Amino acid sequence: MLGQDTNPDTDTATEHDTSAATWISFADLMTGLLGAFVLLLVGVMAAQLDMASQLESEVQKRQVAEQQRLSLEQALAGPLASGRITLNNGRIGISGKLLFELNSDQLEPEGRQLLKSLVLPLRTYLQLRGDMLMVSGFTDDQAVGSRNRQFQDNWELSAQRALTVTRTLIEEGMPSSMLFAAAFGQEQALVPNTNEPARAQNRRVEMAPVPKAGNSPTPALAPS
């Protein structure tokens, strides 16, 4: 018809422009999706690497703890075999009746001999590890004031017993820089104080190697 412009070249160019724009948009979309996938993949891989690192670190810690336990067990083989001490999670336990009379902080001769036998293996162990020894006193739940007016309460009795053991170890050759004393009174009982045998279990002194302030663990050694 007259006046109608029909230019096939123009129509073809328009189609090409539309098609090119469509492909460019599609390419941009795919590039964006690919980038997001790569970022997601990198994030997943990083999380897995972190989990693997944490797992390896935990395994190493457990291996070190097991090495420590075996090392300390070997160092104290004699007293452990005789049943005069116990070893639980790195804590050396000594029954109160082996060291002291009831409600007393005066060391018994048998208790002194036992502590003397522990000095050399403990000193060697602590020197190798660079650790200190925490000496802790514990009592039962019975009020000490009514049984021994020398002590105000179980806190004081447990503190004096811990100090007595600490001083005895020093007298028998343990460097004072390797020791410190702690008192727990009737807290942290091993078993409920329901009867006399149970209370006797809770009257005790414990010794535990602990890292010095600022010390990092030494994985090469095998204590505890």
NORDATA-V611705 format. One record per backbone hydrogen bond with DSSP energy under -0.5 kcal/mol. CO is the residue of the C=O (numbers start at 0). NH is the residue of the N-H. Records with the same first field share a line. If there is no record, write none. Layout:
CO: NH + NH
This chain:
0: 3
2: 4
3: 5
4: 6
5: 7
6: 9 + 10
7: 11
8: 12
9: 13
10: 14
11: 15
12: 16
13: 17
14: 18
15: 19
16: 20
17: 21
18: 22
19: 23
20: 24
21: 25
22: 26
23: 27
24: 28
25: 29
26: 30
27: 31
28: 32
29: 33
30: 34
31: 35
32: 36
33: 37
34: 38
35: 39
36: 40
37: 41
38: 42
39: 43
40: 44
41: 45
42: 46
43: 47
44: 48
45: 49
46: 50
47: 51
48: 52
49: 53
50: 54
51: 55
52: 56
53: 57
54: 58
55: 59
56: 60
57: 61
58: 62
59: 63
60: 64
61: 65
62: 66
63: 67
64: 68
65: 69
66: 70
67: 71
68: 72 + 223
69: 73
70: 74
71: 75
73: 76
75: 79
76: 80
77: 81
78: 82 + 83 + 84
79: 82
85: 92
87: 90
89: 91 + 208
90: 87 + 92
91: 206
92: 85
93: 204
94: 97 + 98
95: 98 + 99
98: 107
100: 103
104: 106
105: 100
107: 111
108: 112
109: 113
110: 114
111: 115
112: 116
113: 117
114: 117 + 118
115: 118 + 119
117: 121
118: 122
119: 123
120: 124
121: 125
122: 126
123: 127
124: 128
125: 129 + 130
129: 211
131: 133 + 209
132: 134 + 179
133: 135 + 207
134: 181
135: 205
136: 183
137: 203
143: 146 + 147
147: 150
152: 156
153: 157
154: 158
155: 159
156: 160
157: 161
158: 162
159: 163
160: 164
161: 165
162: 166
163: 167
164: 168
165: 169
166: 170
167: 171
168: 173
169: 172
172: 174
174: 177
175: 178
177: 132
179: 134
181: 136
183: 186
184: 138
191: 193
194: 198
195: 199
196: 200
197: 201
198: 202
201: 203
202: 95
203: 137
204: 93
205: 135
206: 91
207: 133
209: 131
211: 214
216: 218
217: 220
221: 70
222: 69
223: 68
